[in-house]
Amino acid sequence: MRNRLLLGAGIALAAALSWANAQAQLMPAPGTPGAWYFGGEGGWTDLESPQTGSAGVGVHSLNFDTGFNVGVRGGYEWGPWRFEEEFRYQQNGITGGTRVPFPGDPAHFHASGDRTAYALMSNAIYDFNLGWAATPHIGAGIGAVDLHDGWSTPAYGTVASNDQWEFGYQAIAGVRYNINPSLAFDLDYRFLGTTDPTFQTKFKGANASYLSGYQTHSILASLSLRFGAPPPPVMAPPMPPAPPPVMRKVFLVFFDWDRDTITPEGMQIVQQAANAFHSGAPVTIQVTGYTDRSGSAGYNQRLSERRANNVANALVRLGVPRQAMAVSGRGENDNRVPTADGVREPQNRRVEILFP
């Protein structure tokens, strides 16, 4: 019987999870601050052996085996809070007990059967987000529990087959691991207790009852599927590094007053500029001539152009293609050292070779 129940519960749980997975894909709920979820659970249950009291001739106490539990739950996640409804089925075997004996009968007896619980619980759970991979949580729940005692003895056959609805309460502690944004795994300890049930029984045709208790300790593993879970944050691609600042190379070739011929010192600078051109990628360099402010503006303009052309020709002789140069003259404009009109300033009599 127990194997059939386990098999049926497993099939039902697999079917429920398959249905939930399909629904989560077909019916997302974007834009909500939280997420609905549905899941299945199962695990191990230990029922404390409660002392029972009999009314009349009946059971005094029962002995229980450890058992199992399976269930489903669904609810809503809102920030660190979870509010859920849970149905859980628990079963523990009854192996024997003691009773108020008839004259000549033993007080201890062997029995076969089980105590089952059908729990309908409303739970509130709080998740502590500590930045760990697994998130601890605590919670509590209240609800209604249908308790059923069904057992028999070799001597008397069926002794009890009775249901009692009782008020239920539970405490919850566990950890959650988010497998992905839509699927979570929980491992919980749950204490489930009820108000004390009274079961009807019969020994040798005598009606009696026994008052029992119900307090269980369960370890549950569960998988929960979120509906409309927010997508994982999209990480913006890293910004490409800023291009390095352009290092502009400037070579200055200075001239004597009112001359356009290149001095030996100036040729050394021209050679350096040609070497720089050959050592890098092909670029267009600017060759610009200037004058000081002595002489007329027109004369100075023509003098600056002759200086620029002479430097350009020297570069050509050193292997720099003429088409790689933009040659121009600026006359007495853009002085390197500002002066009054008519002043002979050596720093202004120059040609600038500029690499972009």
N, C-alpha and C positions, 0 to 999 in steps of 0.2 A: 504494500500500500504506500509506504513512504517513498519507495523508488518511483512509483507512478506519479506521485505528487511532485517530486523533484523534476522528473522528466517533463511533466506538463508545465511546471513553472518555468523551466528553462526555455521551452518552445514559445511560451507566451511572452517571455522577456525578449527573446530574439526577434519575434514578430513585432513587438512594440517598438524596439529600437530601430528596426528597419523602416517601419512606418514613419517614425519621428525624423529619421534622416532624410527621407524623401520629402516630407512636409517642410523641413527646414530649408531645403534647396528650392522648393517651389513657392513658399510663402514667407519670404523674409519680411521683417518689420523694421525698415531703415528709419532713422530719425528719432527713435525712442531713446530716452535717457538710460534705459537698462535693457534687459533681455529676458524673455520667457524661456523656461527650460523644462525638459522632461527627461526622466531617466529611470533606470532599473537598479535594483540593489539586491544583495544576498550575502549571507554569511553564517556565523556560528552563534548559538544562543545557549546560555547557561541559566537555568531556572533554579533559584534558591529553593531548598526543600522547606516549605513553610510548615509550621506546626498548625494542625487543624483541630478544631474542637467539634465534637459531635453533639447532636441533639437526639436524645434517646439512644438506641442501640445503633452504632455506625462506625464510621472511620475516625480514627484518632489522628493519624498522620500518613502522608504518602511520600514515597521515594521517587525522584525524577532523574532521568538521564539528561546529558547534554543533548541539544538538538540543533535545528537549523532555522533560518528565516529567509524569506524572499519578499520582495515588494516592488512597488513603483512609487514615484513621487514626481510632482510637477509644481512649478511656482514661478516667481518673478525675482530677478536680481535687480536691486536698486542700490547702486554704490556698493558699500561693503555689506549691505543687508541682503538676506534671502528670506522670502516668505513663501512657504510651500505647504501643499497638502500631500499627505503620505498615506498609503495603504500598505500594511505589512502583515504577512502571515508568519506565525511562529509555531513550532511544534517541539514538544519535549515528551519523551517516552516515560510511562509510569511502570515501574518494575516491581512494586510491592508497597507494603506499609504496615501499620499497626492499627488495631481497632479495639473497641471495647468488646471483649469476647463473650460469646455464649458459654454457659457452663460446659466444661470439657473441651472447648475449642481453643486452639492456640491464639495468642494475641497477635502474632506476626503472620503475614500472609504474602504469597507471591501473586503478582498480577501482571497482566499485559494490556497495554493500551497507551493512551497519550492524552496530554493536555494541549490544546491548540488555542491560539489567540488570533483574532482578526481585528487588527488595530487600525482605526481611522483617526489620524492625528493632524493637527495644524501646528506647524513649526515655524519658529523665527530663529535664524542663524546669522551670526556676525562673523565676517572674515577679517582677520588682522593682516593688513598688507604691510609686511615688514621688509619687503624687497627680496625675500627668499624665493627659491624656485618652488617650494611647497608653502602654501598659505595656511596657517593654523586658524581654526574657528571654534566657536562655542555656540550653544543654542539651547532652546527648551521648546517643549510642545505639550499641548493638552488635546484630549479627544475622548473617543468612546472605544471600548474594547469588548468584543464578544468572546468570552471564555467558554470553552467546551471541555468537559471531562468525559471521556469515554473509555472504560476499562472493564476488565472481567478477571475472575479468578478461576482456577481449575475446579474448585469445590462448588462455587455458586453461579458460575456462568456470568452473564452481564450484571454488573453491580451498579454502574453509573453510566448514564448517557444523557447529559444535562447541559444546557447553555445558560449563561448569565451575562447580561450586559453590565459593564462597570465603567466608572469614570477612570480615564487613563491619563498619565502624566509621564513625561520623559525628560531626561537631560542628555545633551549631545556635546561631544568634544571630538575633534579630528583634524585632519589636514586635507587640503585640496591641492591638486596639481593640474594646471591648465595645459592639456596636451596641445591644444591649438585654440584660437579664439572661439571655436564652436563646440569644443569637446573638453569636458573636465572629468577628472578621476578623483573620487573621495574615498578616504579610509577613515571610518568613524567608530567610536565607542558610543553606545547608546544604552542608557539605563531606562527601562520601561517598567512602571509600576501601576497598579490599579487599586481601587478600593477593594475590600475583602469580599469575595464571592461566597455564596452559600449554595452548595450542590445537593440535590436530592439523590438518595441511594436506597438500596433495599438489601437486607441480609435475611435469608430464610423467610422471606415473605414479609418481614417487618419493615415498614417505612421509616426512614430516618433521614437525616441531613448532616452535612459536615461543613463547617466554616473554614475556609482556607485563605490563602493569600497569594499574591502574584507579583513577583519582583524578578526581573530578568536583567542579565548583563549580556550585551550583544556586540560582536565585532562585525561591521558591515563594510563591504566594498561596493562602490557604485560608479556608474558612468552616467553623466548628464549631458544632454545635447541642447545647446542654446539655439533659440529661434531669433533670427535678426540680431545676432551678436555684432557689435560694432567691429568693423574691419580693423586689422592691425594698422598702427600708424604708418603712413607712407613716409619713409625717410627720403628727404630731398637729396639728390645727388650732390656730392661735395662740389663746392665752387672750384672751378679751375684756378690754379695759382695765378696771381697777377703777373703779367709779363714783366720781366726785369726792365728797369728804366733804360731807355736808350742812351748809351754812352756816345755822345757826339765827339768826334775827334776833330780838332782844329789845329792846323799848322799855319804859322805866321811867317811870312817872308817879308823882311823890311828892306826899304830902298833908300838910296841917298836922295838929297833934295834935288828935285827937278830931273830925276833920272828914271829910266825904265829898264836899265840893265840889272841883271841879277848879280849880287855880290857873291864871293866865295862862301861866305857864311850862309847866304840865302840858298845857295845850291845844296848845301848840306841839309837844309830843311826840306827842299824839294825832293831830295833823295829819300828822306824819311817818309814823306808822303807817298812816294811811289812804292816803297817797300810795304807800307800799310795797305795800299790797294792790292798788291799781289798776294798778301797773306790772308785776305778775307774773301767773302763771296763778292761777285761783281756788283757794284753799286754805281750810282751816278753821283759824282762828287761836284761840289760847287767851288769854282775858282773865281773869286771876286776881288777886284782891285779898288784901292782907295788912295786919296791924297790928303795932304794937310790943307789948311785954309789960306795959304799964301798963293797969290795968282788969281786969275779970274775963274769963275765957275765953269765956263765952257772949256777953257784950257785944261782945268783939273779933270774934267770928265774924260777928255780924250787921253790924258796922261794915265788915268786909272785903267782905261781899257787896254792901252799898250802894255802896262805892267801885267795885267791879267793874262793877256795873250802870250806874253813872253814866258810866264810861268807855265801856262798850258802847253806851249811848245816844248819846254824843257821836260815836262812830264811825258809827252809823247815820245821824246827821244829815250826816255827811261822805260818805255814799254806800256804806258797807260794809254788806251785807245782814246782818240779825240772825242768819239761819240759817247764816252763814259763821263764826259765833263760838261757842265753848264757854265760857260764863261761869260762874265759880265763885269761892268765897271760902275762904281757908285760915286766917283768923283770925291768932292769934299763932304759928301753926306755921311752920316753915321760915323762920326769921328770916334776913335777908341778913347781918346782923351779930349773932352770938350775944350775948345779954345775960342778966343775972339778971332774975328776975321783978320787975315794977314799974318797970323802966327805960324812959324815953322815948327811943327811938333813932329819929331822922328817917329813916335808911336802911331801916328796917323798915316804915314807913308808906307803902305803895306799891301800885301795880297793875302787873303785868307783862303786856305784850302780846307774845305769843310766836308767831312764824311757824315752822312745822315745816320 
